[in-house]
Amino acid sequence: MDVRIGLIGCGVMGADHAAILRAGVAGARLAAVQDADGKRARALAETLGTVAVMDEAAALIASPEVDAVLIAAPDPAHAPLVLACIAAGKPVLCEKPLADTVEGCRGVVAAEMKSGGRLVQVGFMRRFDAGYHAMRQAVERESLGAPLMLHCVHRNKVAPDYITSAQVIANSGVHEMDIARYLLAEDFAAVTVISARPSRLMPNRQPQMILLESARGVVVSVEVTPDAQYGYDVRGELVCESGTISLAPAPPVALRQAGLDGFAVEEDWRTRFGEAYRAQMVAWVHAVRGGQPAGASAWDGYMASRTAAAALEAWQAGGRVVMAPESRPDFYAV
Ligand SMILES: NC(=O)c1ccc[n+]([C@@H]2O[C@H](COP(=O)([O-])OP(=O)(O)OC[C@H]3O[C@@H](n4cnc5c(N)ncnc54)[C@H](O)[C@@H]3O)[C@@H](O)[C@H]2O)c1
């Protein structure tokens, strides 16, 4: 029997996840969709063939026709929906962040632990990217010695108008906070944020430089530029004792044209991380069907949001914020 998936939120990311399922993920099919805007849900359903359209998220989660839930609604809706999935005993893949507050993340962690089983995966899809996977293996095997520094660059072509400097840190920067913690396999102990002057093309928000210090002294630089203009560009270079390992440009071909030699730059995250989104879905379905939990857990989601909150505090106060160590509960050991 296929896992019957119910999708909540049919915007950009919801449609993208639906397209992955429509293209075929072994052992799963999209069974139902729901959106606060019923027209959006119906419009998406029309492109998908046989899927039910539900009026309410609660009805989708409770439906006997839905085995597992995919949440792609906006951030403030995440925690209440994930809690409803846990209460219904249904596995859930929730887009990042796990919740829009640290307290919200803590609430999800507490509810999942109380339920007695792992039900929650957070959509930090970069954990499924082949380049980051190779970097993580280099750390695990110490093939370049121990890590010393990690440089991360996250540039959007043009972020939506409503994105604020705080969201540049907490919403875009949180991807880097999760992937850096995943690559280094350790938590962060301190964070500092320095804002660049705003671009004259987008005076309402500032590019940010976030400096993270890991518990064992690895330093991570994170540049987040919301309006780079030329494309979506994510870079990473891990500096180790005897060499470095970097993400290579994703395109399979190089272009020479009009006096230039190089690689096309991606438009946005959906193409740059297309393979990672698909691999994330495959791993989630495998876990739902009884395999090992995969990807970012609720604990990882909590730690990412906690780091983002500390970064916001550092940005507002203009200094270095120290984060108290926290032990991962045994429940999240796998
Ligand atoms: N993993 C990634 O790389 C990545 C990239 C972009 C966005 N995201 C996350 O995905 C989520 C969705 O982002 P998006 O860009 O698709 O947004 P979007 O605005 O395009 O879509 C959100 C949809 O949810 C609907 N909605 C609003 N409130 C709802 C509710 N309470 N219940 C059900 N539906 C509701 C809206 O009508 C809209 O159709 C956000 O949490 C965002 O942070 C993740």
The ligand as a MOL file (V3000), in Angstrom:
LIG
                    3D

  0  0  0     0  0            999 V3000
M  V30 BEGIN CTAB
M  V30 COUNTS 44 48 0 0 0
M  V30 BEGIN ATOM
M  V30 1 N 13.0740 24.5590 2.4010 0
M  V30 2 C 13.2040 25.6410 1.6740 0
M  V30 3 O 14.1880 25.8030 0.9780 0
M  V30 4 C 12.1360 26.6950 1.6720 0
M  V30 5 C 12.1050 27.6620 0.6660 0
M  V30 6 C 11.0680 28.5930 0.6650 0
M  V30 7 C 10.1080 28.5530 1.6700 0
M  V30 8 N 10.1940 27.6200 2.6590 0 CHG=1
M  V30 9 C 9.1690 27.5460 3.7210 0
M  V30 10 O 8.0020 26.9680 3.1460 0
M  V30 11 C 6.8490 27.5430 3.7490 0
M  V30 12 C 5.9240 28.0460 2.6460 0
M  V30 13 O 6.6010 29.0140 1.8880 0
M  V30 14 P 6.0860 29.4180 0.4150 0
M  V30 15 O 7.2010 30.1700 -0.1870 0
M  V30 16 O 5.5450 28.2250 -0.2830 0 CHG=-1
M  V30 17 O 4.8940 30.4150 0.7900 0
M  V30 18 P 3.6460 30.8020 -0.1060 0
M  V30 19 O 3.1100 32.0650 0.4630 0
M  V30 20 O 3.9590 30.7150 -1.5480 0
M  V30 21 O 2.5860 29.6360 0.2130 0
M  V30 22 C 1.9690 29.4560 1.4670 0
M  V30 23 C 0.5620 28.9120 1.2320 0
M  V30 24 O -0.0110 28.5590 2.4830 0
M  V30 25 C -1.3600 29.0450 2.5260 0
M  V30 26 N -1.7250 29.2140 3.9330 0
M  V30 27 C -1.5630 30.3220 4.7210 0
M  V30 28 N -1.9480 30.0360 5.9930 0
M  V30 29 C -2.3610 28.7350 5.9870 0
M  V30 30 C -2.8740 27.8750 6.9900 0
M  V30 31 N -3.0030 28.2780 8.2610 0
M  V30 32 N -3.2450 26.6300 6.6420 0
M  V30 33 C -3.1230 26.2030 5.3520 0
M  V30 34 N -2.6290 26.9740 4.3610 0
M  V30 35 C -2.2300 28.2230 4.6810 0
M  V30 36 C -1.3500 30.3030 1.6810 0
M  V30 37 O -2.6560 30.5980 1.1920 0
M  V30 38 C -0.3770 29.9210 0.5690 0
M  V30 39 O -1.0380 29.3140 -0.5190 0
M  V30 40 C 7.3360 28.6400 4.6980 0
M  V30 41 O 7.3270 28.1330 6.0110 0
M  V30 42 C 8.7590 28.9080 4.2500 0
M  V30 43 O 9.6130 29.3120 5.3110 0
M  V30 44 C 11.1720 26.6930 2.6550 0
M  V30 END ATOM
M  V30 BEGIN BOND
M  V30 1 1 1 2
M  V30 2 2 2 3
M  V30 3 1 2 4
M  V30 4 1 4 5
M  V30 5 2 4 44
M  V30 6 2 5 6
M  V30 7 1 6 7
M  V30 8 2 7 8
M  V30 9 1 8 9
M  V30 10 1 8 44
M  V30 11 1 9 10
M  V30 12 1 9 42
M  V30 13 1 10 11
M  V30 14 1 11 12
M  V30 15 1 11 40
M  V30 16 1 12 13
M  V30 17 1 13 14
M  V30 18 2 14 15
M  V30 19 1 14 16
M  V30 20 1 14 17
M  V30 21 1 17 18
M  V30 22 2 18 19
M  V30 23 1 18 20
M  V30 24 1 18 21
M  V30 25 1 21 22
M  V30 26 1 22 23
M  V30 27 1 23 24
M  V30 28 1 23 38
M  V30 29 1 24 25
M  V30 30 1 25 26
M  V30 31 1 25 36
M  V30 32 1 26 27
M  V30 33 1 26 35
M  V30 34 2 27 28
M  V30 35 1 28 29
M  V30 36 1 29 30
M  V30 37 2 29 35
M  V30 38 1 30 31
M  V30 39 2 30 32
M  V30 40 1 32 33
M  V30 41 2 33 34
M  V30 42 1 34 35
M  V30 43 1 36 37
M  V30 44 1 36 38
M  V30 45 1 38 39
M  V30 46 1 40 41
M  V30 47 1 40 42
M  V30 48 1 42 43
M  V30 END BOND
M  V30 END CTAB
M  END
